[in-house]
Amino acid sequence: MKSLSLCNYFIFLMLFLSHYPLIVLAEEESNSVTVLSVKEVFSGSQFKAYFPERLSAKSIRVRGVETPKIKGLCDGEITAALQAKQFVRYYLDNAEKIVLVDFVKEKYNKTLATVYVDDVNLANVLIYNDLGKVWSGQQVDWCN
């Protein structure tokens, strides 16, 4: 009877671990993971992606950059936000490799990560192309 309980415990453990998010496992090992595909781009600094051995997509926020908001406070911010979103969609769609480094889990089931697209930091690309500003810890006023 005792071996049956041990067997049930082992089966439960295997089932649990098989559904445990890969991102948490990767974080413990190397804190970097390669994106399989991008499902959706929400803004210049947020997208949803699939990862190896993970059935559902994960929301990612790009570390180090602040981009205009789609639901901005003025027409200029909204226009700039749509340009940043379109740029990131094209940039990610045409990438050979997307890697997340130094990621941490945030609230609302998002992951904050440094994102490298073909070995180039995405935040730096956005800032260089005037589609974002260096994240200073405070929201940017895009309307002035």
Summary of the structure (lengths in Angstrom):
residues: 144
radius of gyration: 18.8
end to end distance: 73.0
largest distance: 73.0
contacts: 406
relative contact order: 0.17
helix: 38%
strand: 29%
